[in-house]
Amino acid sequence: MITVYGIPNCDTVAKARRYLSEAGIEFDFHDFRKDGLERADVERFLAGVGDALINRRGTTWRKLSDADKARAESDPAGLLVDYPAIIKRPVIDTGRAITVGFTEQIKESLTV
């Protein structure tokens, strides 16, 4: 089963969910804010996609203190659990792989 992680008002997450629904692909949606986020999940995401998981371009990142930004190197999982809004979205777990974002290449991998 595919799980899509994100927040519902994110345009890219909405696009991914719409695509999966229209393609008839079953999936679960996990809302970071409503359903929470476990450190073990974040560690699994980091193992799958590494540093690409951290969105350093968004407003939430820019508003972080320098000490919190430094945690991206020393404790990235803890930082992302504390500030899930800086996770690039959507995170898609197919059971075989973890991806982040929703590119044409990711779309193709979901229909194989």
Secondary structure, 3 states (H helix, E strand, C coil): CEEEEECCCCHHHHHHHHHHHHCCCCEEEEEHHHHCCCHHHHHHHHHHHHHHHECCCCHHHHHCCHHHHHHHHHCHHHHHHHCHHHECCCEEECCCCEEECCCHHHHHHHCC
